[in-house]
Amino acid sequence: MIDGGVKAHNAAQVADWGVEVAVVGSGLINDKGSIAENLAEIHEALGA
């Protein structure tokens, strides 16, 4: 588990570390897009 700091630019690296649960705050809630858009960007970074 990792608590914080997970964003689209590092989500794949976090997954490579074997992390299965991540707490994501500012990676989702920010001025770059809606929560849904930011979540989609993280999913895309993970290849999901």
mmCIF file as Biopython writes it, N, C-alpha, C and O atoms, coordinates in Angstrom:
data_model
#
loop_
_atom_site.group_PDB
_atom_site.id
_atom_site.type_symbol
_atom_site.label_atom_id
_atom_site.label_alt_id
_atom_site.label_comp_id
_atom_site.label_asym_id
_atom_site.label_entity_id
_atom_site.label_seq_id
_atom_site.pdbx_PDB_ins_code
_atom_site.Cartn_x
_atom_site.Cartn_y
_atom_site.Cartn_z
_atom_site.occupancy
_atom_site.B_iso_or_equiv
_atom_site.auth_seq_id
_atom_site.auth_asym_id
_atom_site.pdbx_PDB_model_num
ATOM 1   N N  . MET A ? 1  ? 0.848   -1.178 0.000   1.0 0.0 1  A 1 
ATOM 2   C CA . MET A ? 1  ? 0.000   0.000  0.000   1.0 0.0 1  A 1 
ATOM 3   C C  . MET A ? 1  ? 0.889   1.235  0.000   1.0 0.0 1  A 1 
ATOM 4   O O  . MET A ? 1  ? 1.931   1.280  0.654   1.0 0.0 1  A 1 
ATOM 5   N N  . ILE A ? 2  ? 0.451   2.220  -0.742  1.0 0.0 2  A 1 
ATOM 6   C CA . ILE A ? 2  ? 1.139   3.510  -0.745  1.0 0.0 2  A 1 
ATOM 7   C C  . ILE A ? 2  ? 0.090   4.582  -0.491  1.0 0.0 2  A 1 
ATOM 8   O O  . ILE A ? 2  ? -1.023  4.512  -1.013  1.0 0.0 2  A 1 
ATOM 9   N N  . ASP A ? 3  ? 0.450   5.565  0.307   1.0 0.0 3  A 1 
ATOM 10  C CA . ASP A ? 3  ? -0.491  6.608  0.693   1.0 0.0 3  A 1 
ATOM 11  C C  . ASP A ? 3  ? -0.024  7.946  0.148   1.0 0.0 3  A 1 
ATOM 12  O O  . ASP A ? 3  ? 0.762   8.650  0.782   1.0 0.0 3  A 1 
ATOM 13  N N  . GLY A ? 4  ? -0.510  8.283  -1.024  1.0 0.0 4  A 1 
ATOM 14  C CA . GLY A ? 4  ? -0.246  9.596  -1.593  1.0 0.0 4  A 1 
ATOM 15  C C  . GLY A ? 4  ? 0.890   9.626  -2.593  1.0 0.0 4  A 1 
ATOM 16  O O  . GLY A ? 4  ? 1.719   8.719  -2.657  1.0 0.0 4  A 1 
ATOM 17  N N  . GLY A ? 5  ? 0.902   10.685 -3.363  1.0 0.0 5  A 1 
ATOM 18  C CA . GLY A ? 5  ? 1.953   10.912 -4.341  1.0 0.0 5  A 1 
ATOM 19  C C  . GLY A ? 5  ? 1.761   10.186 -5.656  1.0 0.0 5  A 1 
ATOM 20  O O  . GLY A ? 5  ? 2.605   10.295 -6.546  1.0 0.0 5  A 1 
ATOM 21  N N  . VAL A ? 6  ? 0.671   9.447  -5.802  1.0 0.0 6  A 1 
ATOM 22  C CA . VAL A ? 6  ? 0.445   8.682  -7.028  1.0 0.0 6  A 1 
ATOM 23  C C  . VAL A ? 6  ? -0.283  9.564  -8.036  1.0 0.0 6  A 1 
ATOM 24  O O  . VAL A ? 6  ? -1.364  10.088 -7.768  1.0 0.0 6  A 1 
ATOM 25  N N  . LYS A ? 7  ? 0.333   9.709  -9.185  1.0 0.0 7  A 1 
ATOM 26  C CA . LYS A ? 7  ? -0.233  10.511 -10.260 1.0 0.0 7  A 1 
ATOM 27  C C  . LYS A ? 7  ? -0.036  9.733  -11.563 1.0 0.0 7  A 1 
ATOM 28  O O  . LYS A ? 7  ? 0.615   8.688  -11.571 1.0 0.0 7  A 1 
ATOM 29  N N  . ALA A ? 8  ? -0.590  10.237 -12.649 1.0 0.0 8  A 1 
ATOM 30  C CA . ALA A ? 8  ? -0.494  9.531  -13.928 1.0 0.0 8  A 1 
ATOM 31  C C  . ALA A ? 8  ? 0.963   9.311  -14.342 1.0 0.0 8  A 1 
ATOM 32  O O  . ALA A ? 8  ? 1.292   8.273  -14.917 1.0 0.0 8  A 1 
ATOM 33  N N  . HIS A ? 9  ? 1.836   10.276 -14.056 1.0 0.0 9  A 1 
ATOM 34  C CA . HIS A ? 9  ? 3.224   10.162 -14.512 1.0 0.0 9  A 1 
ATOM 35  C C  . HIS A ? 9  ? 4.027   9.096  -13.768 1.0 0.0 9  A 1 
ATOM 36  O O  . HIS A ? 9  ? 5.082   8.681  -14.249 1.0 0.0 9  A 1 
ATOM 37  N N  . ASN A ? 10 ? 3.547   8.641  -12.595 1.0 0.0 10 A 1 
ATOM 38  C CA . ASN A ? 10 ? 4.314   7.628  -11.866 1.0 0.0 10 A 1 
ATOM 39  C C  . ASN A ? 10 ? 3.498   6.388  -11.489 1.0 0.0 10 A 1 
ATOM 40  O O  . ASN A ? 10 ? 3.999   5.515  -10.781 1.0 0.0 10 A 1 
ATOM 41  N N  . ALA A ? 11 ? 2.265   6.302  -11.946 1.0 0.0 11 A 1 
ATOM 42  C CA . ALA A ? 11 ? 1.395   5.178  -11.574 1.0 0.0 11 A 1 
ATOM 43  C C  . ALA A ? 11 ? 1.976   3.834  -12.017 1.0 0.0 11 A 1 
ATOM 44  O O  . ALA A ? 11 ? 1.922   2.862  -11.264 1.0 0.0 11 A 1 
ATOM 45  N N  . ALA A ? 12 ? 2.523   3.771  -13.217 1.0 0.0 12 A 1 
ATOM 46  C CA . ALA A ? 12 ? 3.087   2.513  -13.707 1.0 0.0 12 A 1 
ATOM 47  C C  . ALA A ? 12 ? 4.284   2.088  -12.858 1.0 0.0 12 A 1 
ATOM 48  O O  . ALA A ? 12 ? 4.460   0.901  -12.585 1.0 0.0 12 A 1 
ATOM 49  N N  . GLN A ? 13 ? 5.101   3.043  -12.444 1.0 0.0 13 A 1 
ATOM 50  C CA . GLN A ? 13 ? 6.254   2.726  -11.595 1.0 0.0 13 A 1 
ATOM 51  C C  . GLN A ? 13 ? 5.790   2.176  -10.251 1.0 0.0 13 A 1 
ATOM 52  O O  . GLN A ? 13 ? 6.359   1.211  -9.741  1.0 0.0 13 A 1 
ATOM 53  N N  . VAL A ? 14 ? 4.763   2.787  -9.681  1.0 0.0 14 A 1 
ATOM 54  C CA . VAL A ? 14 ? 4.219   2.316  -8.410  1.0 0.0 14 A 1 
ATOM 55  C C  . VAL A ? 14 ? 3.706   0.884  -8.568  1.0 0.0 14 A 1 
ATOM 56  O O  . VAL A ? 14 ? 3.934   0.045  -7.697  1.0 0.0 14 A 1 
ATOM 57  N N  . ALA A ? 15 ? 3.023   0.606  -9.663  1.0 0.0 15 A 1 
ATOM 58  C CA . ALA A ? 15 ? 2.532   -0.751 -9.918  1.0 0.0 15 A 1 
ATOM 59  C C  . ALA A ? 15 ? 3.698   -1.727 -10.071 1.0 0.0 15 A 1 
ATOM 60  O O  . ALA A ? 15 ? 3.624   -2.863 -9.603  1.0 0.0 15 A 1 
ATOM 61  N N  . ASP A ? 16 ? 4.772   -1.286 -10.725 1.0 0.0 16 A 1 
ATOM 62  C CA . ASP A ? 16 ? 5.955   -2.140 -10.890 1.0 0.0 16 A 1 
ATOM 63  C C  . ASP A ? 16 ? 6.584   -2.503 -9.547  1.0 0.0 16 A 1 
ATOM 64  O O  . ASP A ? 16 ? 7.221   -3.549 -9.424  1.0 0.0 16 A 1 
ATOM 65  N N  . TRP A ? 17 ? 6.411   -1.657 -8.550  1.0 0.0 17 A 1 
ATOM 66  C CA . TRP A ? 17 ? 6.931   -1.944 -7.209  1.0 0.0 17 A 1 
ATOM 67  C C  . TRP A ? 17 ? 6.118   -3.028 -6.523  1.0 0.0 17 A 1 
ATOM 68  O O  . TRP A ? 17 ? 6.505   -3.515 -5.461  1.0 0.0 17 A 1 
ATOM 69  N N  . GLY A ? 18 ? 4.994   -3.410 -7.118  1.0 0.0 18 A 1 
ATOM 70  C CA . GLY A ? 18 ? 4.154   -4.434 -6.517  1.0 0.0 18 A 1 
ATOM 71  C C  . GLY A ? 18 ? 3.038   -3.885 -5.647  1.0 0.0 18 A 1 
ATOM 72  O O  . GLY A ? 18 ? 2.331   -4.643 -4.983  1.0 0.0 18 A 1 
ATOM 73  N N  . VAL A ? 19 ? 2.880   -2.574 -5.649  1.0 0.0 19 A 1 
ATOM 74  C CA . VAL A ? 19 ? 1.824   -1.946 -4.856  1.0 0.0 19 A 1 
ATOM 75  C C  . VAL A ? 19 ? 0.477   -2.306 -5.465  1.0 0.0 19 A 1 
ATOM 76  O O  . VAL A ? 19 ? 0.259   -2.120 -6.663  1.0 0.0 19 A 1 
ATOM 77  N N  . GLU A ? 20 ? -0.420  -2.818 -4.640  1.0 0.0 20 A 1 
ATOM 78  C CA . GLU A ? 20 ? -1.750  -3.202 -5.105  1.0 0.0 20 A 1 
ATOM 79  C C  . GLU A ? 20 ? -2.838  -2.241 -4.650  1.0 0.0 20 A 1 
ATOM 80  O O  . GLU A ? 20 ? -3.923  -2.211 -5.231  1.0 0.0 20 A 1 
ATOM 81  N N  . VAL A ? 21 ? -2.558  -1.454 -3.614  1.0 0.0 21 A 1 
ATOM 82  C CA . VAL A ? 21 ? -3.523  -0.475 -3.102  1.0 0.0 21 A 1 
ATOM 83  C C  . VAL A ? 21 ? -2.808  0.869  -3.010  1.0 0.0 21 A 1 
ATOM 84  O O  . VAL A ? 21 ? -1.747  0.977  -2.396  1.0 0.0 21 A 1 
ATOM 85  N N  . ALA A ? 22 ? -3.401  1.890  -3.625  1.0 0.0 22 A 1 
ATOM 86  C CA . ALA A ? 22 ? -2.816  3.225  -3.588  1.0 0.0 22 A 1 
ATOM 87  C C  . ALA A ? 22 ? -3.878  4.242  -3.207  1.0 0.0 22 A 1 
ATOM 88  O O  . ALA A ? 22 ? -4.988  4.230  -3.739  1.0 0.0 22 A 1 
ATOM 89  N N  . VAL A ? 23 ? -3.523  5.121  -2.282  1.0 0.0 23 A 1 
ATOM 90  C CA . VAL A ? 23 ? -4.394  6.233  -1.923  1.0 0.0 23 A 1 
ATOM 91  C C  . VAL A ? 23 ? -4.020  7.387  -2.843  1.0 0.0 23 A 1 
ATOM 92  O O  . VAL A ? 23 ? -2.878  7.845  -2.854  1.0 0.0 23 A 1 
ATOM 93  N N  . VAL A ? 24 ? -4.993  7.846  -3.609  1.0 0.0 24 A 1 
ATOM 94  C CA . VAL A ? 24 ? -4.746  8.897  -4.596  1.0 0.0 24 A 1 
ATOM 95  C C  . VAL A ? 24 ? -5.636  10.084 -4.255  1.0 0.0 24 A 1 
ATOM 96  O O  . VAL A ? 24 ? -6.860  9.960  -4.230  1.0 0.0 24 A 1 
ATOM 97  N N  . GLY A ? 25 ? -5.022  11.234 -3.994  1.0 0.0 25 A 1 
ATOM 98  C CA . GLY A ? 25 ? -5.784  12.442 -3.674  1.0 0.0 25 A 1 
ATOM 99  C C  . GLY A ? 25 ? -5.625  13.479 -4.768  1.0 0.0 25 A 1 
ATOM 100 O O  . GLY A ? 25 ? -6.487  13.625 -5.634  1.0 0.0 25 A 1 
ATOM 101 N N  . SER A ? 26 ? -4.507  14.202 -4.721  1.0 0.0 26 A 1 
ATOM 102 C CA . SER A ? 26 ? -4.295  15.282 -5.683  1.0 0.0 26 A 1 
ATOM 103 C C  . SER A ? 26 ? -4.072  14.770 -7.101  1.0 0.0 26 A 1 
ATOM 104 O O  . SER A ? 26 ? -4.139  15.542 -8.057  1.0 0.0 26 A 1 
ATOM 105 N N  . GLY A ? 27 ? -3.809  13.485 -7.241  1.0 0.0 27 A 1 
ATOM 106 C CA . GLY A ? 27 ? -3.734  12.911 -8.583  1.0 0.0 27 A 1 
ATOM 107 C C  . GLY A ? 27 ? -5.090  12.884 -9.258  1.0 0.0 27 A 1 
ATOM 108 O O  . GLY A ? 27 ? -5.185  12.852 -10.485 1.0 0.0 27 A 1 
ATOM 109 N N  . LEU A ? 28 ? -6.140  12.898 -8.448  1.0 0.0 28 A 1 
ATOM 110 C CA . LEU A ? 28 ? -7.512  12.904 -8.974  1.0 0.0 28 A 1 
ATOM 111 C C  . LEU A ? 28 ? -8.163  14.274 -8.883  1.0 0.0 28 A 1 
ATOM 112 O O  . LEU A ? 28 ? -8.852  14.706 -9.807  1.0 0.0 28 A 1 
ATOM 113 N N  . ILE A ? 29 ? -7.941  14.951 -7.772  1.0 0.0 29 A 1 
ATOM 114 C CA . ILE A ? 29 ? -8.612  16.223 -7.518  1.0 0.0 29 A 1 
ATOM 115 C C  . ILE A ? 29 ? -7.606  17.346 -7.731  1.0 0.0 29 A 1 
ATOM 116 O O  . ILE A ? 29 ? -6.810  17.658 -6.845  1.0 0.0 29 A 1 
ATOM 117 N N  . ASN A ? 30 ? -7.651  17.942 -8.903  1.0 0.0 30 A 1 
ATOM 118 C CA . ASN A ? 30 ? -6.744  19.031 -9.248  1.0 0.0 30 A 1 
ATOM 119 C C  . ASN A ? 30 ? -7.359  19.857 -10.378 1.0 0.0 30 A 1 
ATOM 120 O O  . ASN A ? 30 ? -8.471  19.584 -10.830 1.0 0.0 30 A 1 
ATOM 121 N N  . ASP A ? 31 ? -6.628  20.853 -10.816 1.0 0.0 31 A 1 
ATOM 122 C CA . ASP A ? 31 ? -7.155  21.732 -11.861 1.0 0.0 31 A 1 
ATOM 123 C C  . ASP A ? 31 ? -6.799  21.276 -13.278 1.0 0.0 31 A 1 
ATOM 124 O O  . ASP A ? 31 ? -7.046  22.001 -14.242 1.0 0.0 31 A 1 
ATOM 125 N N  . LYS A ? 32 ? -6.220  20.077 -13.410 1.0 0.0 32 A 1 
ATOM 126 C CA . LYS A ? 32 ? -5.870  19.554 -14.732 1.0 0.0 32 A 1 
ATOM 127 C C  . LYS A ? 32 ? -7.068  18.954 -15.451 1.0 0.0 32 A 1 
ATOM 128 O O  . LYS A ? 32 ? -7.065  18.844 -16.677 1.0 0.0 32 A 1 
ATOM 129 N N  . GLY A ? 33 ? -8.095  18.563 -14.697 1.0 0.0 33 A 1 
ATOM 130 C CA . GLY A ? 33 ? -9.275  17.950 -15.300 1.0 0.0 33 A 1 
ATOM 131 C C  . GLY A ? 33 ? -10.237 17.513 -14.220 1.0 0.0 33 A 1 
ATOM 132 O O  . GLY A ? 33 ? -9.989  17.701 -13.029 1.0 0.0 33 A 1 
ATOM 133 N N  . SER A ? 34 ? -11.333 16.931 -14.653 1.0 0.0 34 A 1 
ATOM 134 C CA . SER A ? 34 ? -12.302 16.407 -13.692 1.0 0.0 34 A 1 
ATOM 135 C C  . SER A ? 34 ? -11.734 15.147 -13.041 1.0 0.0 34 A 1 
ATOM 136 O O  . SER A ? 34 ? -10.744 14.585 -13.509 1.0 0.0 34 A 1 
ATOM 137 N N  . ILE A ? 35 ? -12.364 14.721 -11.977 1.0 0.0 35 A 1 
ATOM 138 C CA . ILE A ? 35 ? -11.935 13.488 -11.317 1.0 0.0 35 A 1 
ATOM 139 C C  . ILE A ? 35 ? -11.976 12.331 -12.309 1.0 0.0 35 A 1 
ATOM 140 O O  . ILE A ? 35 ? -11.046 11.527 -12.369 1.0 0.0 35 A 1 
ATOM 141 N N  . ALA A ? 36 ? -13.045 12.248 -13.081 1.0 0.0 36 A 1 
ATOM 142 C CA . ALA A ? 36 ? -13.180 11.160 -14.063 1.0 0.0 36 A 1 
ATOM 143 C C  . ALA A ? 36 ? -12.072 11.221 -15.107 1.0 0.0 36 A 1 
ATOM 144 O O  . ALA A ? 36 ? -11.516 10.187 -15.478 1.0 0.0 36 A 1 
ATOM 145 N N  . GLU A ? 37 ? -11.746 12.414 -15.583 1.0 0.0 37 A 1 
ATOM 146 C CA . GLU A ? 37 ? -10.681 12.557 -16.581 1.0 0.0 37 A 1 
ATOM 147 C C  . GLU A ? 37 ? -9.326  12.167 -15.998 1.0 0.0 37 A 1 
ATOM 148 O O  . GLU A ? 37 ? -8.538  11.481 -16.647 1.0 0.0 37 A 1 
ATOM 149 N N  . ASN A ? 38 ? -9.064  12.604 -14.778 1.0 0.0 38 A 1 
ATOM 150 C CA . ASN A ? 38 ? -7.787  12.278 -14.145 1.0 0.0 38 A 1 
ATOM 151 C C  . ASN A ? 38 ? -7.670  10.791 -13.841 1.0 0.0 38 A 1 
ATOM 152 O O  . ASN A ? 38 ? -6.595  10.210 -13.983 1.0 0.0 38 A 1 
ATOM 153 N N  . LEU A ? 39 ? -8.774  10.173 -13.423 1.0 0.0 39 A 1 
ATOM 154 C CA . LEU A ? 39 ? -8.765  8.730  -13.184 1.0 0.0 39 A 1 
ATOM 155 C C  . LEU A ? 39 ? -8.519  7.978  -14.487 1.0 0.0 39 A 1 
ATOM 156 O O  . LEU A ? 39 ? -7.771  7.001  -14.511 1.0 0.0 39 A 1 
ATOM 157 N N  . ALA A ? 40 ? -9.142  8.430  -15.562 1.0 0.0 40 A 1 
ATOM 158 C CA . ALA A ? 40 ? -8.928  7.798  -16.868 1.0 0.0 40 A 1 
ATOM 159 C C  . ALA A ? 40 ? -7.464  7.912  -17.284 1.0 0.0 40 A 1 
ATOM 160 O O  . ALA A ? 40 ? -6.912  6.979  -17.866 1.0 0.0 40 A 1 
ATOM 161 N N  . GLU A ? 41 ? -6.835  9.042  -16.991 1.0 0.0 41 A 1 
ATOM 162 C CA . GLU A ? 41 ? -5.423  9.229  -17.329 1.0 0.0 41 A 1 
ATOM 163 C C  . GLU A ? 41 ? -4.538  8.264  -16.533 1.0 0.0 41 A 1 
ATOM 164 O O  . GLU A ? 41 ? -3.577  7.715  -17.072 1.0 0.0 41 A 1 
ATOM 165 N N  . ILE A ? 42 ? -4.858  8.060  -15.264 1.0 0.0 42 A 1 
ATOM 166 C CA . ILE A ? 42 ? -4.104  7.104  -14.444 1.0 0.0 42 A 1 
ATOM 167 C C  . ILE A ? 42 ? -4.315  5.685  -14.963 1.0 0.0 42 A 1 
ATOM 168 O O  . ILE A ? 42 ? -3.362  4.913  -15.073 1.0 0.0 42 A 1 
ATOM 169 N N  . HIS A ? 43 ? -5.554  5.343  -15.280 1.0 0.0 43 A 1 
ATOM 170 C CA . HIS A ? 43 ? -5.830  4.009  -15.842 1.0 0.0 43 A 1 
ATOM 171 C C  . HIS A ? 43 ? -5.049  3.804  -17.137 1.0 0.0 43 A 1 
ATOM 172 O O  . HIS A ? 43 ? -4.477  2.737  -17.357 1.0 0.0 43 A 1 
ATOM 173 N N  . GLU A ? 44 ? -5.025  4.822  -17.990 1.0 0.0 44 A 1 
ATOM 174 C CA . GLU A ? 44 ? -4.288  4.724  -19.253 1.0 0.0 44 A 1 
ATOM 175 C C  . GLU A ? 44 ? -2.800  4.507  -18.986 1.0 0.0 44 A 1 
ATOM 176 O O  . GLU A ? 44 ? -2.156  3.710  -19.668 1.0 0.0 44 A 1 
ATOM 177 N N  . ALA A ? 45 ? -2.260  5.206  -18.006 1.0 0.0 45 A 1 
ATOM 178 C CA . ALA A ? 45 ? -0.843  5.049  -17.664 1.0 0.0 45 A 1 
ATOM 179 C C  . ALA A ? 45 ? -0.539  3.634  -17.185 1.0 0.0 45 A 1 
ATOM 180 O O  . ALA A ? 45 ? 0.570   3.132  -17.366 1.0 0.0 45 A 1 
ATOM 181 N N  . LEU A ? 46 ? -1.541  2.996  -16.570 1.0 0.0 46 A 1 
ATOM 182 C CA . LEU A ? 46 ? -1.375  1.624  -16.087 1.0 0.0 46 A 1 
ATOM 183 C C  . LEU A ? 46 ? -1.657  0.588  -17.167 1.0 0.0 46 A 1 
ATOM 184 O O  . LEU A ? 46 ? -1.441  -0.606 -16.960 1.0 0.0 46 A 1 
ATOM 185 N N  . GLY A ? 47 ? -2.137  1.043  -18.311 1.0 0.0 47 A 1 
ATOM 186 C CA . GLY A ? 47 ? -2.497  0.113  -19.370 1.0 0.0 47 A 1 
ATOM 187 C C  . GLY A ? 47 ? -3.796  -0.599 -19.082 1.0 0.0 47 A 1 
ATOM 188 O O  . GLY A ? 47 ? -4.061  -1.669 -19.629 1.0 0.0 47 A 1 
ATOM 189 N N  . ALA A ? 48 ? -4.609  -0.008 -18.223 1.0 0.0 48 A 1 
ATOM 190 C CA . ALA A ? 48 ? -5.895  -0.624 -17.832 1.0 0.0 48 A 1 
ATOM 191 C C  . ALA A ? 48 ? -7.007  -0.232 -18.783 1.0 0.0 48 A 1 
ATOM 192 O O  . ALA A ? 48 ? -8.149  -0.657 -18.606 1.0 0.0 48 A 1 
#
